[in-house]
Amino acid sequence: MKRRDFISAVTAAGLSAARPGAGRQGPAPGGTLYRAWSDAPGPDAAVGFEFGEPRLAASLATDASGMYAPHAFRGSDRSIYLGYYPWPDALESRPYPGALLRSLDDGVTWRSLGERPNFGTCFGETRDGAVWAIDCWKSDPRSAVFEAQRFTSPRHTPPEIVPVKVGGFGRGQEPFWHLNRFVRARDGSLATVTYAVTAGETQAMLDEKPLPAPTRIVCLASRDEARTWQLRGVVALDATPAAGQRPSRIGISEPYVEALGDGRLLCVYRCDTGGREMLQSWSSDSGRTWTAPVSAHAVGVDPGLLRLDNGVLLCSYGRPGVNLMYSLDGGESWRGHTSVYPHTSRTRPAPASGRMAAWSHAYTSMVALSGQDVLLFFDIHEHPVRFQGRLPDGESEAGHRTNSIFAVPIRVSRRLIIVPSSRSALARTRRLGAGLVACLRLDPARVTRAPVPSWRHSYR
């Protein structure tokens, strides 16, 4: 660790000693959430979230629920790609369009890359540095071939359109690549997760027609750098009894994958039966087999995962609220549950005035700008065209509201906590702290009392 980084860690968090095992468990489901932009440092003693000023990525003035489901990816050349749905569900477009933007300045400004009839995008990067944007669904449901946009330059030039083949599924049962990304697995292959039908056809699922059997979560893998994919393993089957199934039979869906530092893959996914707590599984063999699913102890939809270089694993999720939590043990336990935007309930227009309250569809996505800096994307609907505060809320009238996608900068810092195992260890810890203070020539009062910087000191 560089000297200036270590000084920053000590002065930001203080050099403290904690009881063995203190603070290891997060809040119980339904417990108190830490609130973004709070005056108090948080979310807890181990990790700090510092929230910067939100950035507007895109906005569309409609009186419907278009402009939602942002999904983002940052390439090694620092370009950020942002996909989203520009149309409301009510239009029932077939095929459903997905829009794509790109930013070359960490999300401050954006440029359109057009729309495709693809139901959104699955992102990833191959060894040659090309960023792939694979269509989530096929323009021709009868074909077994998907298409991808392959970007090889940040310049505003048309991408290469590449056919992508998917094997291991029956005709018409190919998976829906839900707003995801692919990662590098331990064996060197590329891996991603998605959901698929076990009976019937995928197109019927997308048309919101009831399926004859529940969905499943599957893992796909590619050994030729994203040009062909095969079914590698089944992450989870929906074992919910028929009486507890939704009419659509889509009980488990919207998975997301991350490659952990120890080589395992972690998949977290939405579950709409049995209490709606998100479920998760791990794989130690590059996606061939998966552990039995366990609860993530958080209710939500469309989870997103992001492992930072500082060892913090983030999970964003929504509904109710737009939320964030973290793990220091590869998802075994989730802590620091934080509310970023609370309004996720759509209201009907008031009969007399036609006014509506701002709300979020609460689909989220994240990209890392550095080892500790993150952008969190989510949408806000029917918000006032002019608003006060960091993020819009409150009511607006017809003709004076819009739908937008925002990017919130977050600095995620590890806090230095020394855990002694005994009284003698505690004494040694205190001597070590005094030695560090003397070595670094710091004022002891600053080391022990300096608070974690609030959002007001960040991104200025």
Helices and strands as residue ranges (DSSP letters): H 3-13, E 16-17, E 34-35, E 47-51, E 55-60, E 68-74, E 80-85, G 89-91, E 98-103, E 111-116, E 121-125, E 131-135, E 145-151, E 160-167, E 183-184, E 190-197, H 202-206, E 215-222, E 228-237, G 242-244, E 252-259, E 265-271, E 277-283, E 294-299, E 301-307, E 313-318, E 322-327, E 335-341, E 356-357, E 365-368, E 373-384, E 395-396, E 401-414, E 417-418, H 423-440, H 444-449, G 455-457
